[in-house]
Amino acid sequence: MANEERLDSLKDQIEGTVKKVVEEVTHDKSQEEAKKDKQKAKTNPEK
């Protein structure tokens, strides 16, 4: 029983960590894409 509780606890911790990392990576990626879009707008202004 104690082992199952420990496994559940570890599983919850891992899932939380994975969720956090995915959110950070996704956030960083969208910020980079926004920067690229701004650079494109500067170098290639729409007419």
C-alpha positions as CSV (number, residue, x, y, z in Angstrom):
1,M,0.0,0.0,0.0
2,A,2.7,2.5,0.9
3,N,4.5,1.8,-2.3
4,E,1.3,2.5,-4.3
5,E,0.9,5.8,-2.5
6,R,4.5,6.7,-3.2
7,L,4.1,5.9,-6.9
8,D,1.0,8.0,-7.1
9,S,2.8,10.9,-5.4
10,L,5.8,10.6,-7.7
11,K,3.5,10.3,-10.7
12,D,1.7,13.5,-9.7
13,Q,5.1,15.3,-9.3
14,I,6.3,14.1,-12.7
15,E,3.1,15.2,-14.4
16,G,3.3,18.6,-12.8
17,T,6.9,19.1,-13.8
18,V,6.2,18.0,-17.4
19,K,3.2,20.3,-17.6
20,K,5.3,23.2,-16.4
21,V,8.2,22.5,-18.8
22,V,5.8,22.2,-21.7
23,E,4.2,25.5,-20.8
24,E,7.6,27.2,-20.6
25,V,8.8,25.8,-23.9
26,T,5.6,26.7,-25.6
27,H,5.7,30.2,-24.2
28,D,9.3,30.7,-25.2
29,K,8.6,29.5,-28.7
30,S,5.7,31.8,-29.2
31,Q,7.8,34.7,-27.9
32,E,10.5,33.8,-30.4
33,E,8.0,33.6,-33.2
34,A,6.7,37.1,-32.2
35,K,10.3,38.4,-32.4
36,K,10.7,36.9,-35.9
37,D,7.4,38.4,-37.0
38,K,8.6,41.9,-35.8
39,Q,11.9,41.5,-37.6
40,K,10.1,40.5,-40.8
41,A,7.9,43.5,-40.5
42,K,10.9,45.8,-40.1
43,T,12.9,44.4,-43.0
44,N,9.9,43.8,-45.2
45,P,7.2,46.3,-44.5
46,E,3.8,45.6,-46.0
47,K,2.7,48.1,-48.6
